Amino acid sequence: MKYQVVFSREAEEDLDRLFEHAFERELNSAAGDLDIPSNAVQAIRQACRFLEISPFSCRKAENSPFARELIVPFGASGYVVYYEIKTEGRVHIGAVRHQRESDYH
């Protein structure tokens, strides 16, 4: 079975926020690489494609067997994608966080 992966409005806003944060960080760095922000978002989106075929492979995020989190390595740390597997063959991406954010857990 192939699942349809859908990003919520909040998750899309998270991607925008993460892009902007990485862009500012790279812009203010002496050796900044302005390709990093778009590469990070691309890595997150590419990792989410895995959920089309195997959404139950990732670790549980809550007490529900359908709430999960996908770890996306990137650079020295990475990102966490919180999602829920829906019964109608959909995966709903609810949020995306950087692993170093204060509300990561």
PyRosetta script that sets phi, psi and omega in degrees:
from pyrosetta import init, pose_from_sequence

init()
pose = pose_from_sequence("MKYQVVFSREAEEDLDRLFEHAFERELNSAAGDLDIPSNAVQAIRQACRFLEISPFSCRKAENSPFARELIVPFGASGYVVYYEIKTEGRVHIGAVRHQRESDYH")
pose.set_psi(1, 136.5)
pose.set_omega(1, 176.4)
pose.set_phi(2, -105.3)
pose.set_psi(2, 130.9)
pose.set_omega(2, -179.4)
pose.set_phi(3, -95.2)
pose.set_psi(3, 148.4)
pose.set_omega(3, 173.8)
pose.set_phi(4, -91.8)
pose.set_psi(4, 123.5)
pose.set_omega(4, 179.8)
pose.set_phi(5, -96.4)
pose.set_psi(5, 123.9)
pose.set_omega(5, -177.1)
pose.set_phi(6, -125.7)
pose.set_psi(6, 126.5)
pose.set_omega(6, 176.2)
pose.set_phi(7, -87.1)
pose.set_psi(7, 130.0)
pose.set_omega(7, 175.2)
pose.set_phi(8, -71.2)
pose.set_psi(8, 165.6)
pose.set_omega(8, 176.1)
pose.set_phi(9, -58.8)
pose.set_psi(9, -40.6)
pose.set_omega(9, 179.7)
pose.set_phi(10, -63.2)
pose.set_psi(10, -40.7)
pose.set_omega(10, 178.9)
pose.set_phi(11, -66.4)
pose.set_psi(11, -39.3)
pose.set_omega(11, 176.2)
pose.set_phi(12, -62.9)
pose.set_psi(12, -40.3)
pose.set_omega(12, 177.0)
pose.set_phi(13, -65.2)
pose.set_psi(13, -35.9)
pose.set_omega(13, 175.5)
pose.set_phi(14, -61.1)
pose.set_psi(14, -43.4)
pose.set_omega(14, 178.9)
pose.set_phi(15, -62.1)
pose.set_psi(15, -41.5)
pose.set_omega(15, 177.2)
pose.set_phi(16, -62.2)
pose.set_psi(16, -44.6)
pose.set_omega(16, -179.6)
pose.set_phi(17, -63.8)
pose.set_psi(17, -43.5)
pose.set_omega(17, 179.3)
pose.set_phi(18, -65.2)
pose.set_psi(18, -39.4)
pose.set_omega(18, 176.6)
pose.set_phi(19, -60.9)
pose.set_psi(19, -49.3)
pose.set_omega(19, -177.9)
pose.set_phi(20, -61.9)
pose.set_psi(20, -41.2)
pose.set_omega(20, 178.5)
pose.set_phi(21, -62.7)
pose.set_psi(21, -46.8)
pose.set_omega(21, 179.4)
pose.set_phi(22, -65.0)
pose.set_psi(22, -37.9)
pose.set_omega(22, 179.0)
pose.set_phi(23, -62.9)
pose.set_psi(23, -46.6)
pose.set_omega(23, 178.7)
pose.set_phi(24, -61.6)
pose.set_psi(24, -42.6)
pose.set_omega(24, 179.6)
pose.set_phi(25, -61.3)
pose.set_psi(25, -45.5)
pose.set_omega(25, -178.9)
pose.set_phi(26, -70.4)
pose.set_psi(26, -36.4)
pose.set_omega(26, 179.1)
pose.set_phi(27, -64.0)
pose.set_psi(27, -35.3)
pose.set_omega(27, -178.4)
pose.set_phi(28, -91.8)
pose.set_psi(28, 2.5)
pose.set_omega(28, 179.8)
pose.set_phi(29, -94.4)
pose.set_psi(29, 142.2)
pose.set_omega(29, 179.6)
pose.set_phi(30, -61.5)
pose.set_psi(30, -35.3)
pose.set_omega(30, -179.8)
pose.set_phi(31, -111.6)
pose.set_psi(31, 35.5)
pose.set_omega(31, -174.9)
pose.set_phi(32, -59.7)
pose.set_psi(32, 142.0)
pose.set_omega(32, 178.0)
pose.set_phi(33, -119.4)
pose.set_psi(33, 105.7)
pose.set_omega(33, -175.5)
pose.set_phi(34, -73.9)
pose.set_psi(34, -2.0)
pose.set_omega(34, 173.4)
pose.set_phi(35, -82.4)
pose.set_psi(35, -20.1)
pose.set_omega(35, -175.4)
pose.set_phi(36, -59.6)
pose.set_psi(36, -46.4)
pose.set_omega(36, -178.7)
pose.set_phi(37, -57.6)
pose.set_psi(37, -47.2)
pose.set_omega(37, -179.9)
pose.set_phi(38, -70.4)
pose.set_psi(38, -33.3)
pose.set_omega(38, 176.1)
pose.set_phi(39, -64.7)
pose.set_psi(39, -36.5)
pose.set_omega(39, 178.9)
pose.set_phi(40, -65.4)
pose.set_psi(40, -47.4)
pose.set_omega(40, 179.6)
pose.set_phi(41, -63.6)
pose.set_psi(41, -39.7)
pose.set_omega(41, 178.2)
pose.set_phi(42, -64.1)
pose.set_psi(42, -39.8)
pose.set_omega(42, 178.4)
pose.set_phi(43, -63.8)
pose.set_psi(43, -39.9)
pose.set_omega(43, 178.7)
pose.set_phi(44, -64.7)
pose.set_psi(44, -48.8)
pose.set_omega(44, -179.4)
pose.set_phi(45, -62.6)
pose.set_psi(45, -40.3)
pose.set_omega(45, 179.4)
pose.set_phi(46, -65.4)
pose.set_psi(46, -42.1)
pose.set_omega(46, 179.0)
pose.set_phi(47, -62.3)
pose.set_psi(47, -35.5)
pose.set_omega(47, -180.0)
pose.set_phi(48, -67.0)
pose.set_psi(48, -20.7)
pose.set_omega(48, 177.5)
pose.set_phi(49, -64.8)
pose.set_psi(49, -26.4)
pose.set_omega(49, 175.7)
pose.set_phi(50, -58.8)
pose.set_psi(50, -32.3)
pose.set_omega(50, -178.1)
pose.set_phi(51, -68.1)
pose.set_psi(51, -17.0)
pose.set_omega(51, 177.2)
pose.set_phi(52, -63.9)
pose.set_psi(52, -30.2)
pose.set_omega(52, -175.1)
pose.set_phi(53, -113.9)
pose.set_psi(53, -21.7)
pose.set_omega(53, -175.5)
pose.set_phi(54, -148.2)
pose.set_psi(54, 61.9)
pose.set_omega(54, -176.4)
pose.set_phi(55, -70.1)
pose.set_psi(55, -21.9)
pose.set_omega(55, -179.0)
pose.set_phi(56, -82.6)
pose.set_psi(56, -1.5)
pose.set_omega(56, -178.5)
pose.set_phi(57, -76.4)
pose.set_psi(57, -21.5)
pose.set_omega(57, -176.6)
pose.set_phi(58, -86.0)
pose.set_psi(58, 161.3)
pose.set_omega(58, -175.1)
pose.set_phi(59, -71.5)
pose.set_psi(59, 152.0)
pose.set_omega(59, 178.6)
pose.set_phi(60, -69.4)
pose.set_psi(60, 143.4)
pose.set_omega(60, -178.7)
pose.set_phi(61, -103.6)
pose.set_psi(61, -22.6)
pose.set_omega(61, -177.3)
pose.set_phi(62, -143.7)
pose.set_psi(62, -163.3)
pose.set_omega(62, 179.0)
pose.set_phi(63, -74.1)
pose.set_psi(63, -18.6)
pose.set_omega(63, -180.0)
pose.set_phi(64, -81.1)
pose.set_psi(64, 137.9)
pose.set_omega(64, 176.5)
pose.set_phi(65, -70.8)
pose.set_psi(65, -8.2)
pose.set_omega(65, -177.7)
pose.set_phi(66, -99.3)
pose.set_psi(66, -12.9)
pose.set_omega(66, 176.7)
pose.set_phi(67, -92.9)
pose.set_psi(67, 122.0)
pose.set_omega(67, -172.7)
pose.set_phi(68, -137.0)
pose.set_psi(68, 170.3)
pose.set_omega(68, 173.7)
pose.set_phi(69, -138.9)
pose.set_psi(69, 137.6)
pose.set_omega(69, 179.7)
pose.set_phi(70, -107.7)
pose.set_psi(70, 125.9)
pose.set_omega(70, 176.7)
pose.set_phi(71, -89.9)
pose.set_psi(71, 129.0)
pose.set_omega(71, 179.9)
pose.set_phi(72, -117.7)
pose.set_psi(72, 102.1)
pose.set_omega(72, 177.9)
pose.set_phi(73, -65.9)
pose.set_psi(73, 139.7)
pose.set_omega(73, 175.7)
pose.set_phi(74, -159.9)
pose.set_psi(74, 119.1)
pose.set_omega(74, -179.4)
pose.set_phi(75, 64.4)
pose.set_psi(75, -138.8)
pose.set_omega(75, -177.9)
pose.set_phi(76, -79.5)
pose.set_psi(76, -10.8)
pose.set_omega(76, 178.8)
pose.set_phi(77, -138.4)
pose.set_psi(77, -120.6)
pose.set_omega(77, 178.8)
pose.set_phi(78, 164.7)
pose.set_psi(78, -159.2)
pose.set_omega(78, -174.8)
pose.set_phi(79, -131.6)
pose.set_psi(79, 159.8)
pose.set_omega(79, 176.1)
pose.set_phi(80, -124.9)
pose.set_psi(80, 127.0)
pose.set_omega(80, 178.1)
pose.set_phi(81, -106.5)
pose.set_psi(81, 118.2)
pose.set_omega(81, 177.2)
pose.set_phi(82, -94.2)
pose.set_psi(82, 129.8)
pose.set_omega(82, -177.3)
pose.set_phi(83, -146.7)
pose.set_psi(83, 165.9)
pose.set_omega(83, 177.3)
pose.set_phi(84, -130.3)
pose.set_psi(84, 136.0)
pose.set_omega(84, 177.6)
pose.set_phi(85, -88.2)
pose.set_psi(85, 122.8)
pose.set_omega(85, -178.3)
pose.set_phi(86, -96.4)
pose.set_psi(86, 153.6)
pose.set_omega(86, -176.3)
pose.set_phi(87, -68.9)
pose.set_psi(87, -23.5)
pose.set_omega(87, -177.9)
pose.set_phi(88, -87.1)
pose.set_psi(88, 24.6)
pose.set_omega(88, 177.0)
pose.set_phi(89, 78.6)
pose.set_psi(89, 26.4)
pose.set_omega(89, 179.4)
pose.set_phi(90, -118.8)
pose.set_psi(90, 149.3)
pose.set_omega(90, 171.7)
pose.set_phi(91, -115.4)
pose.set_psi(91, 122.1)
pose.set_omega(91, -176.8)
pose.set_phi(92, -103.8)
pose.set_psi(92, 112.1)
pose.set_omega(92, 177.1)
pose.set_phi(93, -80.0)
pose.set_psi(93, 117.3)
pose.set_omega(93, -176.3)
pose.set_phi(94, -96.2)
pose.set_psi(94, -32.5)
pose.set_omega(94, -176.7)
pose.set_phi(95, -160.9)
pose.set_psi(95, 154.9)
pose.set_omega(95, 175.1)
pose.set_phi(96, -133.4)
pose.set_psi(96, 129.6)
pose.set_omega(96, -179.0)
pose.set_phi(97, -130.8)
pose.set_psi(97, 151.4)
pose.set_omega(97, 169.2)
pose.set_phi(98, -79.9)
pose.set_psi(98, 143.9)
pose.set_omega(98, -177.4)
pose.set_phi(99, -64.0)
pose.set_psi(99, -18.9)
pose.set_omega(99, -180.0)
pose.set_phi(100, -96.1)
pose.set_psi(100, 4.1)
pose.set_omega(100, 176.9)
pose.set_phi(101, -71.3)
pose.set_psi(101, 150.6)
pose.set_omega(101, -177.2)
pose.set_phi(102, -66.2)
pose.set_psi(102, -27.8)
pose.set_omega(102, 179.4)
pose.set_phi(103, -99.2)
pose.set_psi(103, 28.0)
pose.set_omega(103, -179.7)
pose.set_phi(104, -59.1)
pose.set_psi(104, -42.0)
pose.set_omega(104, -175.2)
pose.set_phi(105, -82.8)
pose.dump_pdb("model.pdb")
